[in-house]
């Protein structure tokens, strides 16, 4: 039998707010929120300090609501340069202990310390790492220690801030199973609702449910959460995962070269719709939209637009892609078109500068998009197509239905030199 694995999940506590407090010591101990358009008291809360959370401030809530819950709330706008720098310093510190470090976001990562704990115990190493991060970067963190990724992630969430938690497989029934299913890493709100309707309320219920039932109701994801709930997770800590790309895009080769703007807009509309659905399916937003144009002579150009706020709706993606088309198309016949969402951020960390009315509008759009997505996933691409999307049912439309599509799922900025071991 091989040596038992020892994995850490290092999770920075209230990262953005903690970084701001590190730069401004007078913010220490105060209720602090990071939100867009803070000067005008608009936007939504990206993250909040634990002092703010104790007063009812929980992201992602509208800033007006946060101020109502906590009138003394201190608000700062996001400073991503600061956060990237702090993240780089944190990961460089982790690399001093083992080369087996896998960053999974700007403020968390896994470490495989199986062969790095000969001089000190895992708990001693975790304490040293935590103390160094606090002393050298003035940032709080929590560390989960377990034999696999899932359990390490669950362990790091159990004690915040500044917690160190060991979670062994033999402790799962006592420590994990009584928890509500929504508290399980990998189960979101929609899945939790589906489980609830199946009479599955706790992680223990998931663990003891029929695998066939979960597979039938939830697909492959059902089998995965069943394994996780039983403490099974064979994923290795992969330092090279950081080098994978992270973007979501679709491209299509046209049945015939064209300069017809109406046809082009219809294609870009459909590509934008597909990208939007895939973004929503993965609960991510795109901060950058890229348009690919391949001309009749196979010359290919790609142009991108950095957005003022992360987007997820078909309309926002189409608007950005169409602006790129109008600006960069040279007038020649087009052979291929592609739309890609880049600079992806998770739903919980995306922020947008908006007032109450825009917030309500986005919320409605998100819920409406979810309904449309379900219908299209069930009945196909043509379900609920609008005006110029639907067009006429002629020979060219039949050909378009058979267009070859290309997709890509790529990693975020973690692939940059920012997180490479030096």
C-alpha positions in Angstrom: 0.0 0.0 0.0 1.3 3.4 -1.0 2.0 6.2 1.5 -1.2 8.1 2.6 -1.5 11.4 0.9 -1.4 14.6 3.0 -3.0 17.6 1.2 -3.5 21.2 2.3 -6.2 23.5 1.1 -5.0 27.1 1.8 -7.8 29.6 1.7 -7.3 33.3 2.3 -9.9 34.8 4.6 -12.1 37.6 3.1 -9.2 38.2 0.7 -10.0 41.5 -0.9 -11.1 43.1 2.3 -8.0 41.7 4.2 -5.6 43.1 1.5 -7.2 46.6 1.9 -6.9 46.4 5.7 -3.2 45.4 5.3 -2.6 48.5 3.2 -4.7 50.7 5.6 -4.1 49.4 9.2 -6.8 51.8 10.5 -9.3 49.5 8.8 -8.4 46.5 11.0 -11.3 45.4 13.1 -13.8 47.6 11.2 -16.8 46.5 9.1 -15.4 46.8 5.6 -16.9 46.0 2.2 -15.4 45.9 -1.3 -17.9 47.1 -3.8 -18.1 48.8 -7.2 -18.7 52.5 -7.5 -18.1 53.0 -3.8 -17.9 56.8 -3.9 -21.4 57.1 -5.2 -22.7 54.4 -2.8 -23.8 52.2 -5.7 -22.9 48.7 -6.9 -22.8 45.3 -5.2 -20.7 43.9 -2.5 -17.8 41.7 -3.8 -16.6 40.7 -0.4 -16.8 41.8 3.2 -14.7 41.6 6.4 -15.9 39.3 9.1 -16.9 42.3 11.2 -19.2 43.4 8.4 -20.6 39.9 7.9 -21.4 39.7 11.6 -23.6 42.8 11.0 -25.5 41.2 8.1 -23.4 42.3 5.2 -23.1 39.3 2.8 -21.9 39.3 -0.8 -23.3 39.6 -3.4 -25.9 42.1 -2.0 -26.6 45.6 -3.3 -24.5 48.2 -1.6 -27.5 50.2 -0.5 -28.8 47.1 1.3 -25.4 46.6 3.0 -25.4 50.2 4.2 -28.9 49.8 5.6 -27.8 46.7 7.5 -24.6 48.3 8.7 -24.7 52.1 8.6 -21.1 52.3 9.8 -19.8 50.2 7.0 -16.6 51.3 5.4 -16.6 50.8 1.6 -13.6 50.6 -0.8 -13.6 50.0 -4.5 -11.7 46.9 -5.8 -8.0 47.3 -6.4 -7.1 44.3 -8.5 -3.4 45.2 -8.8 -3.1 45.0 -5.0 -4.9 41.6 -5.0 -2.8 40.1 -7.7 0.4 41.2 -6.0 -0.7 39.8 -2.6 -1.8 36.6 -4.4 1.6 36.2 -6.1 3.4 36.7 -2.8 1.2 34.1 -1.0 1.8 31.5 -3.7 5.5 32.1 -3.7 5.5 31.4 0.0 3.7 28.1 -0.5 6.2 27.1 -3.2 9.0 27.3 -0.5 7.5 24.1 1.1 6.7 22.0 -2.0 6.7 22.3 -5.8 3.3 20.5 -5.7 1.1 23.6 -5.5 -2.0 24.0 -7.5 -3.6 27.5 -7.5 -7.3 27.3 -8.2 -8.2 31.0 -7.8 -6.5 34.2 -6.8 -6.9 33.5 -3.1 -6.8 29.7 -2.7 -4.8 26.7 -3.7 -3.9 23.1 -2.9 -0.6 21.7 -1.7 0.6 18.1 -1.7 2.9 17.9 1.3 3.1 14.1 1.5 6.9 14.1 1.0 7.5 17.5 2.6 6.6 16.8 6.2 9.6 14.7 7.2 11.1 17.5 9.4 7.8 18.6 10.9 4.3 17.3 11.3 1.5 18.4 8.9 -0.1 20.5 11.7 3.3 22.1 12.5 3.8 22.9 8.9 0.3 24.4 8.5 0.8 26.5 11.6 4.1 27.8 10.2 2.6 28.6 6.8 -0.4 30.4 8.4 1.9 32.4 10.8 4.2 33.4 8.0 1.3 34.6 5.8 0.0 36.7 8.6 3.4 38.0 9.7 4.9 38.7 6.2 1.8 39.7 4.3 -0.5 40.7 7.2 -3.2 38.5 5.8 -5.4 35.9 7.6 -5.9 32.4 6.2 -7.4 29.1 6.9 -5.9 25.7 6.1 -7.6 22.3 5.7 -5.6 19.2 6.1 -6.9 15.9 4.6 -6.0 12.9 2.4 -7.8 14.3 -0.7 -8.8 17.6 -2.3 -12.5 17.5 -1.4 -11.9 16.8 2.3 -9.2 19.5 2.5 -11.5 22.0 0.9 -14.3 21.1 3.3 -11.9 21.3 6.2 -10.6 24.8 5.4 -14.2 26.1 5.4 -14.9 24.7 8.9 -12.9 27.3 10.9 -12.6 30.9 9.7 -10.8 33.1 10.1 -7.3 31.8 11.0 -8.4 28.2 11.4 -6.5 24.9 10.9 -8.7 21.9 10.6 -7.8 18.2 10.1 -10.4 16.0 8.5 -9.9 12.3 8.2 -12.0 9.8 6.3 -13.1 8.1 9.4 -14.5 11.4 10.7 -16.8 12.0 7.7 -19.9 10.5 9.3 -19.6 12.6 12.4 -18.3 15.9 10.9 -19.7 16.1 7.4 -22.9 14.0 7.1 -25.0 16.1 9.5 -24.4 19.3 7.4 -27.0 20.5 4.9 -26.3 19.5 1.3 -25.9 23.1 0.2 -22.8 23.3 2.5 -21.1 20.7 0.5 -18.4 21.9 -2.0 -19.6 21.1 -5.5 -23.4 21.5 -4.7 -24.9 24.8 -5.7 -28.4 26.2 -5.1 -30.1 24.5 -8.1 -28.6 21.1 -7.2 -29.6 21.5 -3.6 -33.2 22.3 -4.6 -33.3 19.2 -6.8 -31.9 17.1 -3.9 -34.5 18.6 -1.6 -37.3 17.5 -3.9 -35.8 14.0 -3.8 -35.9 14.0 0.0 -32.1 14.4 0.2 -31.4 17.2 2.7 -28.0 16.5 4.3 -24.5 15.4 3.1 -25.2 12.1 4.8 -28.4 11.7 2.7 -26.3 12.2 -0.4 -23.7 9.6 0.8 -26.4 7.1 1.5 -28.6 7.7 -1.5 -28.9 5.3 -4.4 -26.2 5.9 -7.0 -28.6 5.0 -9.8 -31.1 7.6 -8.5 -28.5 10.3 -8.4 -27.2 9.4 -11.8 -30.7 9.4 -13.3 -31.7 12.7 -11.8 -28.3 14.6 -11.9 -26.3 12.8 -14.5 -22.5 12.4 -14.1 -22.6 15.1 -11.5 -24.8 12.9 -9.3 -22.2 10.2 -9.2 -19.5 12.7 -8.4 -21.2 14.2 -5.4 -22.0 10.7 -4.2 -18.3 9.8 -4.2 -17.4 13.1 -2.5 -20.0 12.7 0.2 -18.4 9.3 0.9 -14.9 10.9 1.1 -13.7 9.6 -2.3 -11.7 12.0 -4.4 -8.8 10.7 -6.6 -7.8 14.0 -8.1 -4.1 14.8 -7.7 -2.6 18.1 -6.9 -1.6 19.3 -10.4 0.9 22.2 -10.6 0.5 22.2 -14.4 -3.2 22.9 -14.2 -2.2 26.5 -13.9 -0.9 26.5 -17.5 -4.3 25.5 -19.0 -6.3 28.2 -20.6 -9.6 29.4 -19.2 -12.1 30.9 -21.6 -15.3 29.9 -23.2 -15.8 30.3 -26.9 -17.6 29.0 -30.0 -16.6 29.4 -33.6 -18.3 28.4 -36.8 -17.3 28.0 -40.5 -19.8 29.6 -42.7 -21.4 27.4 -45.5 -20.2 30.0 -48.0 -18.1 33.2 -47.7 -20.2 36.3 -47.2 -20.1 40.1 -46.8 -23.8 40.3 -45.8 -24.0 42.1 -42.5 -27.5 40.7 -41.8 -26.2 37.1 -42.1 -23.1 38.0 -40.1 -25.1 39.5 -37.2 -27.3 36.4 -37.1 -24.3 34.2 -36.8 -22.6 36.4 -34.1 -25.9 36.4 -32.3 -26.1 32.7 -32.2 -22.5 32.3 -31.1 -23.0 34.9 -28.4 -26.1 33.0 -27.2 -24.1 29.8 -27.0 -21.2 31.4 -25.1 -23.6 33.0 -22.7 -25.3 29.7 -21.9 -22.0 28.0 -21.3 -20.9 30.9 -19.0 -24.1 30.6 -17.0 -23.8 26.8 -16.8 -20.4 27.2 -15.2 -21.5 30.1 -13.0 -18.8 32.4 -14.4 -18.7 35.9 -15.9 -16.5 37.1 -18.8 -14.5 40.3 -18.3 -13.2 40.3 -21.9 -14.9 39.5 -25.2 -12.9 38.3 -28.2 -14.1 38.2 -31.9 -12.3 36.0 -34.4 -12.7 36.7 -38.1 -11.2 34.4 -40.8 -11.5 35.8 -44.3 -11.9 34.1 -47.7 -8.2 33.9 -48.2 -7.8 32.3 -44.7 -6.2 35.3 -43.2 -7.4 35.3 -39.5 -7.6 38.2 -37.1 -8.6 38.3 -33.5 -9.6 41.4 -31.6 -10.8 41.7 -28.0 -12.5 44.2 -25.8 -11.9 44.6 -22.1 -15.2 45.3 -20.5 -16.1 47.8 -17.8 -17.7 45.0 -15.8 -18.0 41.2 -16.1 -20.9 39.9 -18.2 -22.9 36.7 -18.7 -26.0 37.6 -20.8 -26.3 37.0 -24.5 -27.2 40.7 -25.1 -24.0 42.0 -23.4 -21.8 39.5 -25.2 -23.4 40.3 -28.6 -23.1 44.0 -28.0 -19.4 43.7 -27.3 -18.8 41.3 -30.2 -20.7 43.4 -32.7 -18.8 46.6 -31.7 -15.6 44.6 -32.5 -17.1 43.6 -35.9 -18.0 47.1 -36.9 -14.6 48.4 -35.9 -12.3 45.8 -37.3 -14.0 44.1 -40.3 -12.1 45.1 -43.4 -15.0 44.6 -45.9 -13.7 41.3 -47.4 -15.8 38.1 -47.6 -15.8 36.2 -44.3 -15.2 32.4 -44.0 -15.3 31.8 -40.2 -16.5 33.7 -37.2 -15.8 33.1 -33.5 -16.9 34.6 -30.2 -15.0 34.0 -26.9 -15.5 35.1 -23.4 -12.2 35.6 -21.6 -10.9 36.8 -18.2 -13.4 34.6 -16.5 -14.3 35.2 -12.9 -16.6 33.1 -10.7 -20.1 34.4 -10.1 -19.4 35.1 -6.4 -16.4 37.3 -7.2 -17.8 39.2 -10.2 -18.9 42.8 -9.5 -20.7 45.4 -11.5 -21.1 49.1 -10.9 -24.8 49.6 -10.9 -27.6 51.2 -9.1 -30.7 49.6 -7.5 -32.6 49.5 -10.8 -29.8 48.0 -12.8 -29.3 45.4 -10.0 -32.9 44.4 -10.2 -32.8 44.3 -14.0 -29.7 42.0 -13.9 -31.3 39.7 -11.4 -34.4 39.4 -13.7 -32.2 38.8 -16.7 -30.2 36.1 -14.9 -33.4 34.3 -13.9 -34.9 34.7 -17.4 -31.7 33.5 -19.0 -31.8 30.4 -16.8 -35.3 29.5 -18.1 -34.2 30.1 -21.7 -31.1 28.0 -21.2 -33.2 25.1 -19.8 -35.4 25.2 -22.9 -32.6 25.4 -25.4 -30.6 22.6 -23.6 -33.7 20.4 -23.9 -35.1 21.3 -27.3 -32.0 22.5 -29.2 -30.3 25.6 -30.5 -33.4 26.9 -32.3 -35.7 27.0 -29.3 -36.9 30.6 -28.6 -34.7 32.2 -31.3 -35.6 35.9 -31.7 -36.3 37.8 -34.9 -33.0 38.0 -36.7 -31.8 34.9 -35.0 -34.6 32.8 -36.5 -34.6 34.1 -40.0 -36.3 32.3 -42.8 -36.4 28.5 -43.2 -34.6 28.3 -46.5 -31.7 26.2 -47.8 -29.0 28.5 -46.4 -30.6 28.1 -42.9 -30.5 24.4 -43.2 -26.8 24.6 -44.0 -26.2 26.9 -41.1 -27.8 24.3 -38.8 -25.0 22.0 -39.9 -22.2 24.5 -39.4 -19.1 23.1 -37.7 -18.7 24.5 -34.2 -15.5 24.8 -32.2 -15.4 25.3 -28.5 -12.7 26.0 -25.9 -12.5 25.9 -22.1 -9.5 27.7 -20.9 -7.9 28.8 -17.6 -7.9 32.3 -16.2 -4.9 34.5 -15.4 -3.4 31.9 -13.1 -1.7 30.6 -16.2 0.4 33.8 -16.4 3.9 34.2 -15.0 2.1 35.6 -11.9 1.8 32.1 -10.5 4.7 30.2 -12.0 7.3 28.9 -9.6 10.5 30.9 -10.0 
